Amino acid sequence: MENWNNSNIVEIKHNNENGTKPEVCFHLNKGLQNSTFGNGKVNVNEKNEGSDEPGQIVDDEIIVKEELEIQEEPIDFTTANGQCSQYAQEFSKNNTPTNNQIIYTGYKPYQCSHCDKSFSKNSYLITHTTKHTGHKPYLCSQRDKTFSLKSHLIYHQRINSRENSYQCSHCDKNFSRKSDIIRHQRTHTGEKPYQCSQCNKAFSQTGDLIIHQRIHSGENPYQCSQCDKAFSQNSHLITHQRTHTGEKPYQCNQCNKASSLKSDLIKHQRTHTGEKPYQCRQCDKAFSQMGVLITHQRIHSGEKPYQCSQCDKAFSQNSNLIRHQIAHTGEKPYQCSQGNKAFTQNSCLKKHQRIHSGEKQYQCTRCDKAFSQNSDLIKHQRTHSGKKPY
């Protein structure tokens, strides 16, 4: 654990404009020379380096919910005897860091014994530990639900009692938490206060910025307990874990089909409704899935993004590339369970299996004959039409 001593902290004392009791602030070389503290907030009156926004407010409520990530910077000791060029300063003799010091330095002395995460406050560690222990001491008196945090219980009770104390000034929506209405109002204003320091992207929510930054860092903090896969988002881990459990929580209300992903359920339900929301701009065709539209648009553009690594052929669909590559490898992954035959394509295996099953799904419309393959039906139909193409 880092020792907070005179080499870590510079204490700056200066009088307020009204001549009242001197303020104390801790001057890091990030340009926070004129900071004030109070009511759980830090108001930076001068623009920070690396921040696009002067007067930015850091709310303690936000810090509790999402641990603030601030890079530790060295103290500027360019002046002799601890003298600041702007204010008279002296080294702090207090070895215990205050809340304000913790915020500015990123000091996180509270280490989780279950994982490698650490926190700036013991209360944050206790909250985090409940994820490992499953301890939920806060019981709702009206329902059987329990919660690990008191704030979560209060939020739950507000939803059930329909207590929505925060009204949006732009629309008729109400919210039970102040943080929720702040996030919502950014959908009206378009405000994106959270700027990525490594690229030009900005976000309306700090959580979205944290997730985005993992693209740059490659961090995957959410580890699957059943295999070696790790993910940048908890939602991706939850989805992945269903491959182990077989859980399919999304049930179609028109048939008995269930899906592990909500997006798959939405796609499936369009087979019932016939909805095709994805319209091609170059022709009148419409599709039920965005991916099918993208593939279709390559007919117009001629784009073939899937390139064979062993020859100069390219394809508009990845599935076509996979089928083509089998011609190079000679691989036949589709094995018949009733014989020794194997096939390069699943469709060829299905055709072959009809020999064993006796299934004849291709019915002639002019007589009662049926065939196991469509090509055989086409040949047969020529006996009715008299057509001789060869």
Residue pairs with C-beta under 8 A, 6 or more apart in sequence:
1 109
2 8
2 107
2 109
3 95
4 94
4 95
4 96
4 97
4 101
4 107
5 95
6 91
6 92
6 93
8 75
8 105
9 26
9 75
9 91
9 92
9 94
9 97
9 101
10 26
10 27
10 75
10 77
10 82
10 84
10 89
10 91
10 92
11 24
11 26
11 89
11 90
11 91
11 92
12 24
12 25
12 26
12 27
12 84
12 87
12 89
13 22
13 23
13 24
13 87
13 88
13 89
13 90
14 22
14 23
14 87
14 88
15 22
15 23
16 22
16 23
23 36
25 32
25 35
25 36
25 37
25 100
26 92
26 100
26 101
26 104
27 33
27 75
27 76
27 84
27 87
27 89
28 73
28 75
28 76
28 104
28 105
29 73
29 74
29 75
29 76
30 48
30 49
30 50
30 73
30 104
31 46
31 47
31 48
31 49
32 44
32 46
32 48
32 104
33 46
33 86
33 87
34 45
34 46
35 42
35 43
35 44
35 45
36 42
36 43
36 45
37 100
40 59
40 60
40 61
41 57
41 58
41 59
41 60
42 57
42 58
42 100
42 103
43 55
43 57
44 51
44 54
44 55
44 56
44 58
45 54
45 55
46 54
47 53
47 54
48 56
50 197
51 195
52 195
53 193
56 193
58 68
58 103
61 178
61 179
62 68
62 179
62 206
63 103
64 123
64 124
64 127
65 179
66 206
66 207
66 210
67 108
67 119
67 120
67 124
68 103
68 120
69 106
69 210
70 103
70 104
70 105
70 106
71 106
72 105
72 106
72 107
79 85
82 89
82 90
82 91
83 89
97 105
97 107
99 121
101 107
102 120
102 121
103 120
106 120
107 120
108 118
108 119
108 120
109 118
109 120
110 118
110 119
110 120
110 121
110 122
110 124
110 125
111 117
111 118
111 125
112 118
112 119
112 125
112 128
112 129
112 132
114 129
114 132
115 132
117 128
118 125
119 125
119 128
127 148
127 149
129 135
130 136
130 148
130 149
131 148
135 148
136 146
136 147
136 148
137 146
137 148
138 146
138 147
138 148
138 149
138 150
138 152
138 153
139 145
139 146
139 147
139 153
140 146
140 147
140 153
140 156
140 157
140 160
142 157
142 160
143 160
145 156
147 153
147 156
155 176
155 177
157 163
158 164
158 165
158 176
158 177
159 176
163 176
164 174
164 175
164 176
165 174
165 175
165 176
166 174
166 175
166 176
166 177
166 178
166 180
166 181
167 173
167 174
167 181
168 174
168 175
168 181
168 184
168 185
168 188
169 185
170 185
170 188
171 188
173 184
175 181
175 184
183 204
183 205
185 191
186 192
186 204
186 205
187 204
191 204
192 202
192 203
192 204
193 202
193 204
194 202
194 203
194 204
194 205
194 206
194 208
194 209
195 201
195 202
195 203
195 209
196 202
196 203
196 209
196 212
196 213
196 216
198 213
198 216
199 216
201 212
203 209
203 212
211 232
211 233
213 219
214 220
214 221
214 232
215 232
219 232
220 230
220 231
220 232
221 230
221 232
222 230
222 231
222 232
222 233
222 234
222 236
222 237
223 229
223 230
223 237
224 230
224 231
224 237
224 240
224 241
224 244
226 241
226 244
227 244
229 240
230 237
231 237
231 240
239 260
239 261
241 247
242 248
242 260
243 260
247 260
248 258
248 259
248 260
249 258
249 260
250 258
250 259
250 260
250 261
250 262
250 264
250 265
251 257
251 258
251 265
252 258
252 259
252 265
252 268
252 269
252 272
254 269
254 272
255 272
257 268
258 265
259 265
259 268
267 288
267 289
270 276
270 288
270 289
271 288
275 288
276 286
276 287
276 288
277 286
277 288
278 286
278 287
278 288
278 289
278 290
278 292
278 293
279 285
279 286
279 293
280 286
280 287
280 293
280 296
280 297
280 300
282 297
282 300
283 300
285 296
287 293
287 296
295 316
295 317
297 303
298 304
298 305
298 316
299 316
303 316
304 314
304 315
304 316
305 314
305 316
306 314
306 315
306 316
306 317
306 318
306 320
306 321
307 313
307 314
307 321
308 314
308 315
308 321
308 324
308 325
308 328
310 325
310 328
311 328
313 324
314 321
315 321
315 324
323 344
323 345
326 332
326 333
326 344
326 345
327 344
331 344
332 342
332 343
332 344
333 342
333 344
334 342
334 343
334 344
334 345
334 346
334 348
334 349
335 341
335 342
335 343
335 349
336 342
336 343
336 349
336 352
336 353
336 356
338 353
338 356
339 356
341 352
343 349
343 352
351 372
351 373
354 360
354 361
354 372
354 373
355 372
358 372
359 372
360 370
360 371
360 372
361 370
361 372
362 370
362 371
362 372
362 373
362 374
362 376
362 377
363 369
363 370
363 377
364 370
364 371
364 377
364 380
364 381
364 384
366 381
366 384
367 384
369 380
370 377
371 377
371 380
382 388
382 389
